[in-house]
């Protein structure tokens, strides 16, 4: 979450620049705001790390619910994209808007993109920073 507050900090600093005429006071307040944003991001990162650590120490289901959830989502996509059209062809049922990938809700696509992208990106960053391939 590095820089999560940066988009919000810029407009606040701009208001400070316009409202406070004294350059020394303005610099002091800007430094305090930057420090507060940095502290908040550090606390957020610590909280996220604690959640992941707690999940890793838990039971097998607690450790593996995210990958299992992605597998279920991928299974739903395979069902809609492969199995249903094949079954429809075998049973000679006409395909319409209800089957196939058109029937997959937009939320499922978004969830899969975010989930898989987060997993792949997280693993890539982990490999870069640890310098090893697990």
C-alpha positions as CSV (number, residue, x, y, z in Angstrom):
1,X,0.0,0.0,0.0
2,X,3.0,2.3,-0.4
3,X,1.7,5.7,-1.5
4,X,-2.0,4.9,-0.8
5,X,-2.5,8.3,0.8
6,X,-0.5,10.3,-1.8
7,X,-3.4,11.1,-4.0
8,X,-5.2,12.7,-1.0
9,X,-2.2,14.4,0.3
10,X,-1.6,16.6,-2.7
11,X,-4.9,18.5,-2.6
12,X,-4.5,19.0,1.2
13,X,-1.0,20.4,0.7
14,X,-2.3,22.7,-2.0
15,X,-4.9,24.1,0.4
16,X,-2.2,24.6,3.0
17,X,-0.1,26.5,0.5
18,X,-3.0,28.8,-0.3
19,X,-4.2,29.4,3.2
20,X,-1.0,29.9,5.2
21,X,1.0,32.8,4.0
22,X,4.1,32.4,6.3
23,X,6.6,30.1,4.5
24,X,8.1,28.7,7.7
25,X,4.8,27.9,9.2
26,X,3.6,26.4,5.9
27,X,6.7,24.2,5.6
28,X,6.2,23.0,9.2
29,X,2.6,22.1,8.6
30,X,3.4,20.4,5.3
31,X,6.1,18.3,7.0
32,X,3.7,17.3,9.8
33,X,1.1,16.3,7.2
34,X,3.6,14.2,5.3
35,X,4.8,12.6,8.5
36,X,1.2,11.8,9.5
37,X,0.5,10.3,6.1
38,X,3.7,8.2,6.3
39,X,2.8,7.0,9.8
40,X,-0.8,6.1,8.7
41,X,0.6,4.1,5.7
42,X,3.1,2.3,8.1
43,X,0.3,1.4,10.4
44,X,-1.8,0.1,7.5
45,X,1.0,-2.0,6.3
46,X,1.6,-3.4,9.8
47,X,-2.1,-4.3,10.1
48,X,-2.1,-6.0,6.7
49,X,1.0,-8.0,7.6
50,X,-0.6,-9.0,10.9
51,X,-3.7,-10.3,9.1
52,X,-1.6,-12.4,6.6
53,X,0.6,-13.7,9.5
54,X,-2.5,-14.7,11.5
55,X,-4.0,-16.5,8.4
56,X,-0.7,-18.3,7.8
57,X,-0.6,-19.6,11.4
58,X,-4.2,-20.8,11.3
59,X,-5.6,-24.1,10.2
60,X,-5.4,-25.4,6.6
61,X,-8.7,-23.9,5.5
62,X,-7.8,-20.5,7.0
63,X,-4.4,-20.6,5.2
64,X,-5.8,-21.7,1.9
65,X,-9.2,-20.0,1.5
66,X,-7.9,-17.5,-1.0
67,X,-6.4,-20.0,-3.5
68,X,-9.4,-22.3,-3.0
69,X,-11.8,-19.4,-3.8
70,X,-9.8,-18.6,-7.0
71,X,-10.0,-22.2,-8.0
72,X,-13.8,-22.2,-7.5
73,X,-14.1,-19.0,-9.6
74,X,-11.9,-20.5,-12.4
75,X,-14.1,-23.7,-12.2
76,X,-17.2,-21.5,-12.8
77,X,-15.6,-20.0,-15.8
78,X,-14.6,-23.3,-17.2
79,X,-18.2,-24.6,-16.6
80,X,-19.7,-21.6,-18.4
81,X,-17.1,-21.5,-21.2
82,X,-16.5,-25.2,-21.9
83,X,-18.9,-27.6,-20.2
84,X,-22.2,-25.9,-20.9
85,X,-21.6,-25.3,-24.6
86,X,-20.4,-28.9,-25.0
87,X,-23.4,-30.2,-23.1
88,X,-25.7,-28.0,-25.2
89,X,-24.2,-29.4,-28.4
90,X,-24.5,-33.0,-27.2
91,X,-28.1,-32.5,-26.1
92,X,-28.9,-30.4,-29.2
93,X,-30.1,-27.5,-27.1
94,X,-29.8,-24.1,-28.8
95,X,-27.4,-21.8,-27.2
96,X,-28.7,-18.4,-26.3
97,X,-27.6,-15.5,-24.0
98,X,-28.1,-17.6,-20.9
99,X,-25.1,-19.9,-21.4
100,X,-21.5,-19.4,-22.3
101,X,-19.3,-16.6,-21.1
102,X,-22.1,-14.0,-21.6
103,X,-23.8,-15.6,-18.5
104,X,-20.8,-14.9,-16.3
105,X,-21.5,-11.9,-14.0
106,X,-19.3,-8.9,-14.4
107,X,-18.5,-9.1,-10.7
108,X,-17.0,-12.5,-11.1
109,X,-14.7,-11.2,-13.9
110,X,-13.6,-8.3,-11.8
111,X,-13.0,-10.6,-8.8
112,X,-10.9,-13.0,-10.9
113,X,-8.9,-10.2,-12.5
114,X,-8.1,-8.6,-9.1
115,X,-7.5,-11.9,-7.4
116,X,-5.3,-13.5,-10.0
117,X,-3.5,-10.2,-10.7
118,X,-2.9,-9.7,-7.0
119,X,-1.6,-13.2,-6.6
120,X,0.7,-13.1,-9.7
121,X,1.9,-9.6,-8.9
122,X,2.5,-10.5,-5.2
123,X,4.4,-13.6,-6.1
124,X,6.5,-11.7,-8.6
125,X,7.3,-9.0,-6.1
126,X,8.1,-11.6,-3.5
127,X,10.6,-13.3,-5.8
128,X,12.2,-10.0,-6.7
129,X,12.7,-8.9,-3.1
130,X,13.7,-12.3,-1.6
131,X,15.9,-13.1,-4.6
132,X,14.8,-16.7,-4.8
133,X,12.3,-18.8,-6.7
134,X,10.1,-20.9,-4.5
